[in-house]
Amino acid sequence: MSVNEFYLEFHAIDSRIKSGKYKSSEKPYLDFALKMFKQADCKTLSLEDAIQAVELLNDLNVKLHQEFLEAGEGQWLSTIADYKTLKEKEMVVFVLYPIGATDSSEEPKICVVEIP
């Protein structure tokens, strides 16, 4: 899936939650985050996609935190996203941590996209 498709799906989940289409025991954001983790391909990201992905991951992290607080659980799939400068090169960096995934052999995905 493209970043834009992930973005649209994220907002569709938010709309369905607001309209009461999920049970309180369901974790749609966790399911979505795990899907993103499995399908994300950092090698194909453009700069615009990377910036949109950073914004999406930051929003998703807030929703995941709320979702797990409401369920009384302490872990969620964590994301970190930021803009960095390294040796005068600007880049977008984000990391997906698979906390909460059922496969314990999953390793974090680190995406770095240089800003031209």
N, C-alpha and C positions, 0 to 999 in steps of 0.2 A: 504494500500500500504506500501511496505517496504521503508526504507530510500533510498536504491539504486534505486528503481523505481521512487521516487520523484526526485532524482538527475538526472536520465536520462530524465525525463519529463522536468525538468528545462532547461537542455541543448537543448532539442528539441525545446522548446519555443524560446530560444535564436537564434537557427538556422533559425526558421521560420520568426522571426523578421528581421534578417539580409537579408533574401531572399525576404522581402517585402510582406509576406503573411497576414499581419494584417493591418487593416485600422488604421489611426492615432487616431481615437476615441476609439478604443478597448484597453482594459487593460488586456492583457493576464497574466501578473505577478500578478496582484491583484486577478484574477480568480484562478490562481494557488495557491497563498498564502491562500485564503479562503478555497480551497479544502484541502490543507495541514492541516489547522487549524481544519477542521471538521473530518478529517480522522486520525490525529496523535494519536498514542497510546504510551505514555511514558513508560508504564509498561512493554512493550515488548522489549525495546531497550537494545542492548548489548553496551559495551563500544565503540567498533568500530563504531556502528551505531550512537551513541551519538556524537562522534567526527565528523563523516561525516555530521550529522544533523547540528551541530554548524557551520561548514564551509558553508553548503548550505544556512542556514538562514542568515549568514552574507552577502553572495553573493546576496541572494534574497532581502535583505533590501536595498542594493545599487540600484538594478534594480527597486524596487518599488519606491524609492525616485526619480529616473530619470523619471520613467513613470508618476508620479504625477506632477513633475515639468514641463514636456512637456505638460501636460494637463492643467496646471495652477491651480491645486488644491493643498491643503496643507496637506491632511491627507492620510495615507496609513496604511496597516496592518503592525504594527511595530514588529520587533523581536529584542531580546537581547540575546546574547549567549556569554558565557565566561567559562574559567576554573577557579575554585576557590579552596582554601584550607581553611578548617574549622576544628579547633581542630586537626590539623595534618592529616586530611583526605582530599585527593584530590578528586575533583568531577567536572563533567561537568554540567553546569546549563544553561538552556535556557528557555525563556519565549516567548509565542506567545500572542500578544495583538490583539484582533479582531476589531481594529479601521477600520471603513469602512464597517463592516458587516451590513447587513440589520436587523439582529435580535439583538436588544439592550440588551437582557437578557444574551447574551454570556459573559462568564467570561474568563479571561486569563488562559492559560494552562501553568503550571510551571513543567518543567521536570528536575529532578536531577538524575544523574547517577554517582555512586561512582566509582572511579578508584581504582582497587585492588592493 
